């Protein structure tokens, strides 16, 4: 079914057939949810051995009793484990609580009001406008943090290699009020793109182009979340920063939230010693230390990079059939049409679907009317404004395969119905 080749009569016939299919789906009384990238219960079960794993041994390698106060920046064993996960040195890691988003917000707020180095480096000094680059489509919680703090977001185009670096460089050279950029560099949310070597090298140079107060917020949330052994690797940003002398321009974030227990994991930030010194100084006013017992549990469970890799392979075995269910439906039902395009990621948690322009909101509303909740239209753009009204984020990890198959039957029917109606209105 290709709309650009159909006659008005064919379009009317298709509309009638699809409307009947949609009504039949409505009568089925479905209640399915593909809105957020949560691990399934089967994935969470993979980490149940965390419970009781310490067997009453609560000291780290130095003999420190981890049940007590202190240790604001984390235990050495956890720093070593997570440094390997994102390709930095252990001394460049500071461990937080369970949420990397908390660390991102804290870093953003500190930069705004206390400064990235000293009070004179505060982004919001003298009430000046602060701007941030937002590669799109992107992660709604990144955008929400900026919006909450009054930071103006500037959309930047994404392609198969990452952000459009020509656009990024031109923007930061032209506007000194641009103080940072959000990046999800491996298996980007929602496209699944892995940043290319050239893009990572150019991001490493931004500190020299934009000035000393600029920061790359490198949210490497899916650093080890592969779906197959051949998934592309991410070039090492910090290594390139060392070559450029821009180590201070980068904050690297990560966590175990989708590795172990989503609500009881370990989060961390990596950066230069200068950056960590500043952040630790201000963090000391909010905490006497994070949950060091949980850090030790994770070290005992994940052990090293080899054990971590084996653990993530077990995750992949659970997730891959869910991704396959989505992609199989899209290929079989929409592959030979001109009704949309989509990504086929090799890791991460999402699939990005682009409808014909002007249809995302209608498709999502139709799906909701048939009992399938999808991420709101525009969520992957700053201020909820997708200028083409076409991007839809699909999150297949939490439902069962059977539920995904039912949800995708609804989704493709809604895509077809909305697309045919649009084509008919234009004929």
DRENZA-930676 format. One line per 10 residues: number of its first residue (from 1); their letters; for each residue x negated, y, z of N, C-alpha, C. Coordinates in pm, whole numbers, plus 50000, padded with zeros to 5 digits. Example, Ala and Ser with C-alpha at 12.3 -4.5 7.8 and 13.67 -1.06 7.14 Angstrom:
<sites>
1) as) 48681:49431:50780:48770:49550:50780:48680:49670:50780  48715:49775:50708:48633:49894:50714:48710:50003:50787
</sites>
This chain:
<sites>
1) xxxxxxxxxx) 49916:49881:50000:50000:50000:50000:49912:50124:50000  49900:50190:49885:49823:50314:49876:49919:50427:49844  49924:50523:49931:50021:50630:49920:49997:50716:49797  49871:50733:49761:49840:50821:49648:49879:50760:49514  49922:50633:49515:49964:50568:49391:50112:50536:49390  50183:50570:49497:50323:50532:49510:50416:50637:49450  50527:50590:49394:50631:50680:49345:50722:50717:49462  50801:50824:49449:50896:50858:49555:50991:50744:49588  51033:50668:49486:51122:50555:49511:51054:50449:49597  50928:50420:49566:50855:50323:49647:50837:50372:49790
11) xxxxxxxxxx) 50810:50500:49804:50791:50555:49938:50919:50543:50020  51035:50568:49956:51162:50557:50028:51188:50412:50069  51155:50319:49982:51172:50177:50015:51082:50138:50132  50958:50183:50127:50865:50153:50237:50914:50214:50369  50965:50337:50361:51013:50402:50482:51127:50323:50544  51220:50276:50462:51333:50198:50513:51286:50070:50580  51195:49999:50515:51144:49873:50570:51069:49897:50700  50983:49998:50702:50904:50027:50822:50992:50075:50937  51095:50153:50907:51185:50200:51011:51257:50082:51076  51294:49981:50995:51358:49861:51049:51260:49783:51137
21) xxxxxxxxxx) 51136:49773:51093:51033:49704:51173:51011:49777:51305  51008:49907:51300:50986:49986:51421:51101:49968:51520  51225:49968:51470:51339:49949:51557:51337:49812:51623  51295:49712:51548:51285:49577:51605:51181:49572:51716  51070:49643:51696:50966:49648:51800:51018:49719:51923  51092:49827:51904:51149:49900:52017:51238:49810:52103  51312:49724:52038:51404:49636:52110:51331:49528:52189  51202:49509:52160:51125:49407:52232:51092:49450:52375  51103:49581:52403:51082:49631:52539:50939:49615:52589  50842:49646:52503:50701:49632:52542:50660:49740:52641
31) xxxxxxxxxx) 50557:49711:52718:50496:49810:52808:50347:49780:52813  50271:49841:52721:50129:49814:52706:50051:49945:52710  49924:49937:52752:49845:50057:52778:49705:50042:52720  49671:50126:52623:49537:50129:52563:49472:50265:52584  49498:50328:52700:49456:50467:52717:49315:50485:52768  49269:50399:52861:49140:50425:52923:49049:50305:52914  48917:50333:52908:48818:50227:52893:48780:50165:53025  48870:50086:53080:48842:50019:53207:48799:49874:53181  48710:49822:53264:48677:49680:53252:48799:49595:53288  48809:49480:53225:48917:49387:53259:48884:49317:53391
41) xxxxxxxxxx) 48984:49253:53447:48963:49178:53570:48860:49067:53550  48860:49007:53431:48761:48902:53402:48620:48959:53409  48602:49081:53362:48469:49143:53369:48431:49173:53514  48525:49223:53591:48497:49253:53732:48460:49125:53808  48523:49015:53771:48494:48888:53838:48348:48845:53821  48283:48893:53715:48143:48856:53691:48051:48902:53804  48096:49000:53881:48011:49058:53986:48059:49025:54127  48146:48929:54140:48198:48896:54273:48089:48850:54369  47977:48802:54314:47867:48757:54401:47802:48871:54478  47836:48995:54445:47786:49109:54523:47833:49100:54669
51) xxxxxxxxxx) 47950:49044:54688:48006:49034:54822:47925:48935:54906  47859:48986:55008:47781:48900:55098:47643:48862:55050  47599:48922:54941:47472:48881:54881:47351:48913:54969  47363:49008:55061:47249:49047:55144:47229:48955:55265  47332:48879:55300:47321:48783:55411:47265:48849:55539  47310:48972:55563:47270:49040:55686:47132:49103:55684  47064:49102:55568:46931:49164:55557:46948:49304:55499  46930:49406:55583:46961:49542:55543:46838:49633:55538  46722:49578:55515:46601:49659:55504:46547:49653:55362  46484:49762:55319:46423:49763:55187:46280:49712:55197
61) xxxxxxxxxx) 46207:49721:55086:46072:49664:55081:45975:49732:55178  46006:49853:55220:45918:49924:55314:45957:49897:55460  46065:49821:55478:46111:49791:55613:46209:49891:55669  46255:49986:55588:46350:50087:55633:46488:50025:55654  46550:50055:55768:46685:50008:55798:46784:50092:55717  46844:50031:55617:46930:50105:55524:47069:50132:55579  47097:50083:55698:47228:50110:55759:47234:50250:55818  47119:50315:55829:47114:50443:55898:47118:50559:55799  47115:50681:55853:47111:50801:55771:46980:50808:55692  46977:50899:55594:46853:50929:55523:46852:50872:55383
71) xxxxxxxxxx) 46735:50885:55321:46718:50831:55186:46803:50904:55083  46798:51036:55085:46885:51117:54999:46871:51082:54852  46751:51046:54808:46731:51021:54664:46730:50873:54628  46760:50784:54722:46775:50643:54689:46657:50558:54730  46678:50426:54728:46573:50333:54769:46480:50303:54651  46353:50275:54677:46256:50255:54568:46295:50142:54472  46351:50034:54525:46386:49920:54439:46493:49958:54336  46590:50041:54380:46694:50084:54288:46639:50178:54182  46547:50265:54223:46485:50355:54126:46413:50276:54017  46341:50172:54055:46268:50090:53959:46364:50019:53864
81) xxxxxxxxxx) 46472:49962:53918:46568:49890:53835:46632:49981:53732  46680:50097:53775:46754:50185:53684:46662:50266:53594  46539:50287:53636:46442:50352:53546:46424:50268:53421  46416:50136:53438:46401:50048:53323:46523:50049:53233  46638:50074:53290:46762:50073:53213:46769:50188:53113  46712:50304:53150:46722:50422:53062:46586:50471:53013  46479:50396:53041:46350:50427:52983:46279:50546:53042  46277:50555:53176:46202:50661:53243:46115:50598:53351  46039:50681:53423:45956:50633:53533:46038:50628:53661  46009:50534:53752:46085:50527:53878:46088:50658:53955
91) xxxxxxxxxx) 45977:50731:53952:45973:50857:54026:46056:50967:53958  46110:50937:53841:46196:51032:53771:46345:51001:53794  46375:50915:53890:46512:50873:53916:46556:50913:54056  46678:50965:54066:46742:50991:54194:46876:50918:54196  46899:50838:54301:47019:50757:54309:47128:50833:54383  47250:50821:54334:47363:50888:54398:47462:50789:54456  47588:50827:54457:47693:50738:54504:47737:50644:54393  47868:50627:54378:47916:50531:54279:47952:50595:54146  47954:50729:54137:48008:50796:54019:47905:50884:53950  47874:50853:53825:47785:50940:53748:47854:51071:53714
101) xxxxxxxxxx) 47987:51069:53702:48060:51193:53675:48041:51293:53789  48035:51242:53912:48009:51329:54027:47873:51396:54013  47772:51319:53970:47638:51376:53951:47637:51477:53837  47712:51451:53732:47719:51546:53621:47783:51677:53665  47893:51665:53737:47961:51785:53784:47871:51862:53881  47805:51790:53971:47715:51855:54067:47602:51927:53993  47545:51864:53892:47435:51926:53816:47484:52048:53740  47603:52038:53685:47661:52150:53611:47690:52267:53704  47749:52237:53817:47783:52342:53913:47657:52407:53972  47556:52325:54000:47430:52380:54052:47365:52473:53950
111) xxxxxxxxxx) 47361:52430:53824:47302:52514:53720:47379:52645:53705  47509:52637:53720:47591:52758:53705:47561:52860:53814  47554:52816:53938:47555:52910:54050:47424:52919:54128  47348:52808:54138:47219:52812:54209:47101:52819:54113  47122:52776:53989:47016:52783:53889:46950:52650:53865  46888:52635:53747:46819:52512:53713:46677:52509:53770  46629:52624:53813:46497:52629:53879:46502:52716:54004  46549:52840:53989:46564:52931:54103:46688:53016:54080  46714:53107:54171:46837:53187:54164:46845:53269:54035  46729:53313:53986:46729:53393:53863:46768:53312:53740
121) xxxxxxxxxx) 46761:53180:53751:46793:53095:53636:46939:53050:53635  47018:53097:53731:47160:53058:53737:47231:53101:53610  47301:53009:53549:47367:53038:53422:47471:53149:53434  47544:53149:53545:47653:53245:53560:47609:53375:53627  47479:53395:53635:47426:53517:53698:47484:53641:53629  47524:53735:53712:47578:53862:53663:47708:53844:53586  47775:53732:53607:47905:53710:53545:47902:53688:53396  47787:53652:53341:47777:53633:53197:47854:53508:53152  47900:53510:53029:47969:53395:52971:47871:53281:52953  47912:53163:52993:47830:53043:52975:47897:52954:52873
131) xxxxxxxxxx) 47819:52906:52776:47874:52821:52669:47801:52687:52664  47871:52587:52618:47817:52451:52609:47856:52392:52475  47765:52318:52414:47795:52250:52288:47862:52116:52316  47965:52086:52239:48044:51965:52260:48056:51888:52129  47970:51787:52106:47986:51703:51988:48124:51637:51987  48191:51642:51872:48327:51589:51863:48341:51492:51745  48428:51389:51766:48504:51362:51887:48413:51318:52001  48455:51351:52126:48372:51324:52241:48454:51282:52361  48392:51294:52479:48448:51241:52604:48527:51349:52676  48653:51323:52700:48741:51424:52758:48699:51469:52898
141) xxxxxxxxxx) 48639:51380:52978:48601:51420:53113:48481:51515:53112  48394:51504:53014:48287:51603:52999:48349:51741:52975  48442:51744:52882:48504:51872:52847:48580:51930:52966  48648:51843:53040:48728:51890:53154:48641:51952:53262  48521:51896:53285:48430:51952:53385:48392:52095:53348  48360:52116:53221:48325:52252:53177:48444:52346:53187  48559:52299:53142:48677:52383:53148:48709:52424:53292  48693:52330:53384:48722:52358:53525:48630:52466:53581  48504:52468:53535:48407:52566:53584:48401:52692:53499  48489:52703:53402:48495:52823:53321:48388:52832:53214
151) xxxxxxxxxx) 48331:52716:53175:48230:52713:53070:48299:52700:52936  48264:52787:52842:48325:52783:52709:48262:52672:52626  48346:52590:52565:48300:52477:52485:48303:52510:52337  48193:52477:52268:48182:52500:52124:48170:52364:52055  48270:52324:51977:48264:52195:51910:48150:52190:51807  48086:52073:51801:47980:52046:51704:48016:51915:51633  47998:51912:51504:48036:51793:51427:47944:51675:51460  48002:51556:51454:47928:51430:51468:47932:51355:51336  47823:51282:51308:47825:51189:51196:47769:51055:51243  47734:50968:51152:47689:50834:51191:47554:50833:51261
161) xxxxxxxxxx) 47485:50947:51263:47354:50956:51328:47357:51030:51462  47472:51089:51494:47483:51169:51615:47529:51310:51583  47503:51407:51671:47543:51545:51644:47474:51601:51520  47543:51692:51453:47485:51763:51338:47378:51858:51393  47252:51817:51383:47145:51893:51447:47115:52024:51375  47144:52034:51248:47131:52164:51181:47224:52265:51248  47348:52222:51273:47445:52308:51337:47404:52340:51481  47358:52238:51553:47315:52258:51692:47203:52360:51700  47100:52341:51619:46984:52431:51624:47021:52573:51585  47106:52587:51484:47148:52721:51442:47225:52792:51554
171) xxxxxxxxxx) 47311:52717:51622:47391:52776:51728:47305:52822:51846  47213:52738:51891:47134:52776:52009:47035:52887:51977  46989:52893:51852:46899:53002:51814:46973:53135:51808  47101:53129:51771:47178:53253:51750:47244:53305:51876  47259:53219:51978:47338:53259:52095:47271:53212:52224  47212:53305:52297:47139:53271:52420:47232:53230:52534  47361:53254:52518:47455:53216:52624:47490:53067:52618  47445:52997:52513:47463:52851:52506:47357:52787:52594  47401:52719:52700:47308:52669:52801:47293:52518:52801  47371:52447:52722:47358:52302:52725:47437:52233:52618
181) xxxxxxxxxx) 47423:52101:52614:47496:52017:52520:47527:51884:52587  47647:51835:52564:47685:51702:52612:47642:51598:52509  47591:51485:52555:47553:51376:52465:47588:51243:52529  47653:51155:52454:47668:51014:52491:47592:50938:52381  47462:50914:52403:47373:50882:52291:47379:50740:52238  47420:50645:52320:47429:50507:52272:47574:50460:52283  47632:50424:52170:47772:50384:52162:47862:50497:52213  47850:50610:52146:47920:50732:52186:48069:50707:52209  48122:50779:52305:48264:50778:52333:48328:50891:52251  48415:50858:52151:48475:50728:52124:48424:50657:51999
191) xxxxxxxxxx) 48329:50713:51928:48297:50662:51793:48210:50537:51794  48134:50515:51902:48041:50403:51905:47910:50430:51833  47886:50553:51792:47763:50591:51722:47643:50579:51815  47530:50534:51761:47402:50535:51832:47316:50642:51767  47267:50737:51846:47189:50847:51791:47064:50793:51720  47035:50849:51605:46919:50807:51526:46790:50862:51585  46679:50808:51537:46548:50853:51584:46527:51002:51554  46566:51045:51435:46548:51186:51400:46631:51276:51490  46755:51237:51518:46840:51318:51604:46781:51329:51745  46734:51217:51800:46677:51218:51935:46552:51306:51939
201) xxxxxxxxxx) 46469:51297:51836:46349:51382:51831:46387:51530:51829  46489:51565:51752:46528:51705:51743:46594:51754:51872  46665:51665:51941:46722:51702:52070:46610:51729:52170  46502:51652:52161:46388:51673:52251:46323:51810:52230  46340:51869:52114:46281:52000:52084:46369:52117:52127  46493:52087:52166:46586:52196:52197:46536:52285:52311  46465:52225:52407:46413:52306:52517:46319:52415:52470  46247:52390:52361:46157:52492:52305:46234:52594:52221  46344:52551:52161:46422:52640:52075:46514:52730:52158  46577:52670:52259:46682:52742:52332:46631:52814:52456
211) xxxxxxxxxx) 46513:52781:52506:46460:52849:52623:46461:52762:52747  46396:52805:52853:46371:52721:52971:46494:52686:53053  46604:52758:53038:46722:52731:53120:46824:52640:53050  46792:52597:52930:46881:52508:52854:46867:52365:52906  46981:52291:52912:46978:52153:52958:47061:52062:52868  47002:51949:52833:47071:51842:52762:47131:51750:52868  47262:51736:52869:47329:51643:52960:47347:51511:52886  47252:51421:52911:47236:51295:52836:47307:51184:52914  47433:51164:52886:47514:51066:52959:47500:50930:52891  47399:50855:52937:47371:50726:52874:47457:50617:52940
221) xxxxxxxxxx) 47588:50638:52935:47683:50553:53006:47684:50409:52956  47650:50390:52828:47661:50256:52769:47524:50203:52726  47423:50237:52805:47285:50204:52771:47264:50055:52745  47334:49969:52819:47314:49824:52806:47443:49752:52767  47542:49827:52720:47674:49769:52694:47687:49727:52548  47612:49625:52511:47611:49577:52372:47717:49470:52352  47763:49458:52228:47856:49352:52192:47787:49239:52117  47668:49263:52067:47592:49158:52000:47443:49184:52014  47364:49081:51991:47220:49090:52011:47150:49181:51911  47216:49212:51801:47154:49294:51696:47195:49442:51705
231) xxxxxxxxxx) 47261:49479:51813:47304:49618:51826:47183:49712:51824  47196:49828:51759:47082:49919:51747:47036:49974:51882  46906:49986:51896:46847:50043:52017:46853:50195:52011  46848:50258:52127:46844:50403:52134:46700:50449:52151  46651:50539:52067:46516:50594:52087:46504:50660:52224  46384:50661:52279:46361:50709:52414:46346:50861:52416  46447:50929:52466:46447:51075:52467:46334:51130:52553  46313:51074:52671:46212:51129:52760:46072:51118:52702  46045:51010:52631:45915:50998:52564:45894:51110:52463  45999:51142:52387:45988:51251:52290:45976:51386:52361
241) xxxxxxxxxx) 46044:51400:52474:46032:51525:52550:45890:51544:52602  45825:51436:52644:45686:51446:52690:45597:51497:52577  45622:51451:52456:45543:51496:52341:45562:51645:52314  45685:51694:52341:45717:51834:52314:45695:51925:52434  45668:51866:52551:45656:51945:52672:45789:51999:52720  45897:51925:52693:46032:51972:52729:46100:51881:52831  46022:51815:52915:46082:51722:53012:46186:51791:53100  46164:51919:53128:46258:51990:53216:46392:52020:53148  46402:51999:53018:46525:52035:52946:46631:51926:52951  46605:51815:53019:46693:51699:53009:46738:51649:53147
251) xxxxxxxxxx) 46868:51624:53160:46923:51546:53270:46979:51417:53209  46933:51303:53258:46981:51173:53209:47068:51109:53316  47188:51066:53277:47282:51008:53372:47313:50863:53335  47339:50784:53438:47379:50646:53415:47443:50590:53540  47501:50471:53526:47563:50406:53641:47587:50259:53610  47629:50186:53713:47668:50046:53695:47820:50033:53690  47891:50142:53669:48037:50140:53679:48103:50038:53587  48046:50014:53471:48101:49913:53381:48004:49794:53368  47917:49780:53468:47826:49667:53476:47868:49574:53589  47900:49633:53704:47945:49554:53819:48089:49592:53853
261) xxxxxxxxxx) 48111:49652:53969:48245:49696:54007:48264:49841:53966  48367:49868:53888:48387:50003:53834:48401:50107:53945  48466:50072:54054:48488:50168:54161:48390:50158:54275  48292:50068:54265:48198:50049:54376:48059:50018:54324  48018:50095:54223:47887:50074:54164:47784:50171:54219  47679:50191:54140:47571:50282:54177:47545:50376:54059  47542:50506:54086:47515:50605:53983:47378:50667:54006  47320:50723:53902:47188:50784:53915:47170:50894:53813  47075:50982:53842:47032:51086:53750:46881:51074:53735  46834:51087:53613:46691:51086:53586:46649:51219:53526
271) xxxxxxxxxx) 46530:51261:53562:46480:51388:53510:46338:51412:53555  46285:51525:53516:46150:51561:53554:46141:51582:53705  46022:51569:53762:46007:51598:53906:46057:51738:53943  46035:51835:53857:46083:51970:53887:46235:51975:53895  46301:51911:53800:46447:51908:53802:46500:51836:53926  46441:51721:53958:46490:51644:54071:46467:51718:54203  46358:51791:54213:46331:51869:54334:46441:51973:54356  46480:52042:54251:46586:52143:54262:46718:52078:54299  46754:51971:54229:46881:51906:54255:46887:51847:54395  46776:51787:54438:46772:51727:54571:46787:51834:54679
281) xxxxxxxxxx) 46727:51950:54657:46738:52060:54753:46884:52097:54776  46959:52111:54668:47098:52152:54682:47187:52036:54724  47153:51914:54683:47230:51798:54725:47223:51778:54876  47111:51820:54935:47093:51806:55079:47195:51881:55161  47263:51977:55101:47368:52050:55173:47502:51977:55170  47510:51873:55088:47638:51801:55074:47634:51660:55129  47514:51607:55157:47503:51467:55197:47377:51443:55278  47386:51346:55371:47267:51302:55444:47210:51177:55377  47276:51130:55275:47228:51013:55201:47342:50931:55146  47322:50868:55030:47427:50786:54969:47432:50647:55033
291) xxxxxxxxxx) 47512:50561:54977:47530:50424:55027:47410:50339:54984  47313:50329:55071:47190:50256:55039:47211:50104:55045  47308:50059:55125:47341:49916:55129:47390:49870:54992  47473:49953:54930:47524:49917:54797:47411:49916:54695  47316:50007:54709:47200:50004:54620:47124:49872:54633  47101:49832:54758:47029:49707:54781:47106:49587:54729  47238:49589:54746:47322:49480:54690:47300:49468:54540  47299:49581:54472:47285:49578:54327:47146:49530:54284  47045:49570:54359:46910:49522:54328:46903:49371:54346  46964:49321:54454:46963:49177:54479:47041:49101:54372
301) xxxxxxxxxx) 47146:49162:54320:47232:49095:54221:47175:49104:54080  47134:49225:54039:47087:49246:53901:46939:49213:53883  46862:49224:53988:46721:49183:53997:46628:49260:53903  46639:49236:53772:46544:49294:53676:46612:49303:53539  46537:49350:53440:46595:49373:53308:46644:49244:53242  46574:49133:53267:46616:49006:53207:46749:48960:53265  46762:48969:53397:46888:48930:53462:47001:49023:53420  46971:49153:53411:47070:49250:53367:47118:49217:53226  47027:49181:53138:47063:49147:53000:47154:49025:52995  47122:48925:53074:47206:48805:53079:47346:48839:53130
311) xxxxxxxxxx) 47351:48925:53229:47479:48966:53286:47563:49040:53181  47499:49130:53104:47572:49205:53003:47615:49116:52887  47543:49009:52860:47587:48914:52758:47718:48847:52800  47733:48824:52930:47859:48766:52979:47974:48866:52963  47943:48994:52985:48043:49097:52957:48082:49095:52809  47984:49089:52723:48010:49091:52578:48098:48975:52535  48079:48859:52595:48159:48742:52559:48306:48764:52591  48333:48844:52693:48471:48876:52729:48527:48988:52641  48443:49086:52611:48489:49204:52537:48502:49181:52387  48413:49103:52329:48411:49089:52184:48544:49043:52126
321) xxxxxxxxxx) 48612:48942:52185:48742:48903:52129:48845:49016:52131  48834:49103:52228:48927:49216:52236:48900:49316:52124  48772:49347:52102:48737:49435:51990:48776:49369:51857  48751:49239:51846:48786:49167:51723:48936:49174:51695  49017:49167:51801:49162:49173:51783:49205:49307:51724  49144:49415:51773:49176:49548:51719:49129:49560:51575  49005:49524:51551:48947:49542:51418:49013:49450:51315  49047:49329:51355:49114:49237:51263:49248:49295:51218  49322:49353:51312:49451:49414:51277:49432:49533:51183  49336:49618:51214:49312:49735:51129:49270:49694:50988
331) xxxxxxxxxx) 49181:49595:50980:49134:49552:50848:49246:49489:50766  49323:49401:50829:49424:49327:50754:49543:49415:50717  49580:49509:50805:49701:49588:50782:49674:49722:50714  49555:49778:50735:49526:49912:50681:49404:49916:50591  49335:49804:50578:49208:49803:50505:49218:49839:50359  49328:49804:50295:49344:49833:50152:49436:49952:50129  49453:50035:50231:49540:50151:50219:49456:50278:50230  49522:50389:50214:49458:50519:50235:49520:50589:50355  49555:50508:50456:49626:50561:50572:49538:50587:50693  49410:50556:50683:49323:50582:50797:49187:50517:50782
341) xxxxxxxxxx) 49098:50556:50870:48964:50497:50876:48928:50478:51022  48828:50395:51049:48794:50365:51187:48648:50322:51198  48597:50328:51320:48460:50283:51345:48462:50136:51386  48349:50069:51364:48333:49930:51406:48207:49921:51492  48217:49962:51618:48099:49975:51705:48038:49841:51742  47910:49846:51776:47838:49727:51820:47812:49728:51970  47883:49816:52039:47872:49826:52184:47964:49935:52236  47957:49959:52366:48041:50061:52425:48180:50009:52456  48275:50102:52465:48408:50067:52514:48523:50111:52424  48494:50174:52311:48601:50234:52234:48587:50210:52084
351) xxxxxxxxxx) 48701:50226:52017:48707:50231:51872:48776:50362:51835  48718:50435:51743:48772:50564:51703:48848:50548:51571  48974:50590:51570:49058:50580:51450:49093:50720:51403  49079:50744:51274:49121:50870:51212:49237:50843:51118  49351:50903:51148:49467:50893:51060:49453:50994:50946  49552:51000:50862:49559:51111:50766:49578:51240:50847  49518:51350:50803:49529:51475:50879:49674:51510:50911  49693:51556:51035:49824:51602:51076:49915:51495:51134  49861:51376:51160:49950:51266:51201:49920:51205:51337  49808:51239:51401:49772:51172:51526:49882:51187:51632
361) xxxxxxxxxx) 49932:51308:51651:50034:51330:51753:50160:51250:51724  50200:51247:51598:50321:51173:51563:50302:51023:51585  50186:50971:51545:50159:50828:51563:50162:50791:51711  50099:50874:51794:50095:50846:51937:50234:50855:51999  50314:50951:51953:50452:50962:52002:50536:50841:51960  50520:50798:51836:50592:50679:51788:50552:50556:51870  50423:50541:51895:50376:50426:51973:50436:50429:52114  50438:50547:52174:50496:50559:52307:50644:50520:52306  50713:50558:52201:50854:50524:52188:50877:50375:52171  50772:50302:52133:50780:50157:52117:50712:50083:52231
371) xxxxxxxxxx) 50675:50156:52337:50622:50090:52456:50472:50074:52461  50396:50148:52379:50250:50138:52380:50192:50277:52409  50122:50288:52522:50060:50414:52560:49920:50423:52499  49891:50535:52434:49759:50562:52377:49704:50690:52439  49573:50710:52430:49512:50834:52476:49579:50953:52406  49613:51058:52478:49682:51171:52416:49606:51228:52296  49680:51271:52198:49619:51333:52080:49541:51456:52123  49424:51474:52064:49341:51589:52096:49249:51568:52215  49263:51456:52287:49183:51435:52408:49035:51429:52379  48996:51391:52259:48855:51378:52226:48794:51509:52175
381) xxxxxxxxxx) 48868:51619:52191:48821:51751:52151:48838:51849:52267  48751:51951:52276:48768:52052:52380:48907:52115:52375  48962:52139:52494:49091:52204:52511:49206:52124:52448  49181:51995:52419:49284:51911:52360:49322:51951:52220  49232:52022:52152:49264:52076:52020:49184:52006:51910  49242:51906:51851:49185:51841:51732:49236:51919:51612  49151:51998:51547:49200:52087:51441:49264:52013:51324  49225:51888:51302:49285:51810:51194:49396:51718:51242  49417:51713:51374:49520:51626:51432:49514:51486:51371  49396:51424:51383:49382:51292:51321:49311:51188:51407
391) xxxxxxxxxx) 49236:51229:51510:49156:51132:51585:49234:51067:51697  49224:50935:51705:49290:50856:51810:49187:50761:51869  49171:50764:52001:49077:50675:52068:49150:50549:52114  49099:50434:52072:49156:50306:52113:49064:50242:52216  49121:50196:52327:49044:50138:52436:49089:49993:52457  49018:49897:52401:49067:49759:52401:49020:49670:52516  48946:49722:52611:48879:49633:52706:48971:49579:52816  49066:49657:52862:49142:49617:52980:49254:49517:52952  49335:49534:52847:49444:49438:52823:49390:49301:52782  49475:49201:52788:49439:49069:52737:49440:49071:52585
401) xxxxxxxxxx) 49381:48969:52525:49379:48961:52378:49522:48956:52324  49607:48880:52390:49747:48871:52347:49816:49006:52354  49790:49081:52460:49849:49214:52473:49796:49309:52366  49668:49298:52336:49609:49383:52232:49672:49353:52097  49691:49227:52067:49753:49189:51939:49893:49248:51927  49970:49244:52037:50103:49304:52034:50094:49456:52018  50002:49516:52091:49986:49661:52083:49944:49705:51943  49857:49628:51882:49811:49664:51747:49920:49646:51643  50010:49550:51664:50125:49538:51574:50207:49666:51578  50224:49719:51699:50295:49845:51713:50216:49958:51648
411) xxxxxxxxxx) 50087:49964:51677:50006:50075:51629:50004:50084:51477  49977:49974:51409:49968:49980:51262:50104:50012:51201  50211:49965:51265:50344:49999:51215:50368:50149:51227  50326:50207:51338:50342:50351:51357:50257:50431:51260  50135:50385:51235:50049:50452:51138:50114:50450:51000  50165:50335:50961:50227:50323:50828:50351:50411:50818  50435:50404:50921:50560:50481:50917:50533:50631:50911  50443:50680:50996:50412:50823:50995:50348:50864:50862  50262:50779:50808:50194:50812:50683:50292:50817:50566  50382:50721:50561:50481:50718:50451:50574:50838:50460
421) xxxxxxx) 50616:50870:50581:50704:50988:50598:50635:51114:50552  50507:51127:50585:50433:51246:50543:50421:51253:50391  50390:51139:50330:50376:51134:50185:50509:51162:50116  50615:51111:50176:50749:51133:50116:50790:51279:50124  50755:51342:50236:50788:51485:50251:50712:51571:50151  50594:51523:50112:50512:51601:50019:50540:51567:49873  50622:51464:49848:50643:51418:49708:50747:51505:49638
</sites>
